[in-house]
Amino acid sequence: MSSERIRTLLVELDKELKSTGEIDEETRELLSQLNDDLDEIAAGSQDTLSDSARELESRFAATHPVAERITREIADLLAKMGI
């Protein structure tokens, strides 16, 4: 169930970021990595997912408060899952 919530939050995050139109290439790559990491978890690997979520959260803190909230929630859910 938590993984479904994370996917929902990623969709919400994507919509929020598209509405701002101010996302740099490095941040886009981090988002892509987060998605890739989620796919790997489904396949049994979980090495960098939490780190990716926390890095995105800190990037969004000053300029994208809604995106920060979403990524914080993702990171918290991952921690609850033991990832």
N, C-alpha and C positions, 0 to 999 in steps of 0.2 A: 504494500500500500504506500509506503514512503517513497518508493521509486516512482510511482504514478504521480504523487504530489510534486516530486522534483521535476518531472517532465512538464507538468502543468505550470509550474513556476518558471521554467525555461521558456515556455511559450509566452507567458506574461512578460517576462524580461525582454524577449525579442520584440514584442509589440511596443513596450515602453521605449526601448532604445531606437526603434525605427521612427517613433514619433518625435524624438529629439533631433535626429539626423546629424548628431555630432560625435560619432564614434570613430576613433582612430583605428588604423589597421592593426596595431598591436592588441588592442582590446578585442577587436573582432576575432583575432587569432585565439585569444584566451577563451572566448565564448565557444569557438569551434572546438578547442581542446576539451573544454568541459563536456560538451556533447559527446565527443569521441570517448572520453573517460567513462561516461555513463554507459555507453555501448559496451566498453570493455568490462565493466562491472557485471553486466548481464552475461558476459562470457566468462566471468570468474576472476578478473583482475581489478584491483582497486588502488593502485599505487599513488596516483597524483590527483585524484578527483577532489579531495578536500582542500589540498593546496591551491588548486585552480580556482575553486569557489572563494576561498579567503582572499586570494590575490585580486579577483574581480571586485569583491566587496570593498577592499581598500581603495581601488581605483575609482570607484563610483562615489565614495564618501562625500567628496566636496562638490561634485558637479551633477550628480544624478541620484538624488536622495531616494527616489522610488526604486531605481535599479539596485541601489545599495541594500534597501530593505529586502528585496526579493533574493538577492544573492546571499544575504545573511541568513535568511530563512532556509535556503538550499544548504548552506554550510552547516547550519544547526541540525537539519534533518539527516545529513550525512553523518554527523557526529553521533546522533542517536542510533544510527544504523551500525555504528562501530567502524566507520570508514574514515 
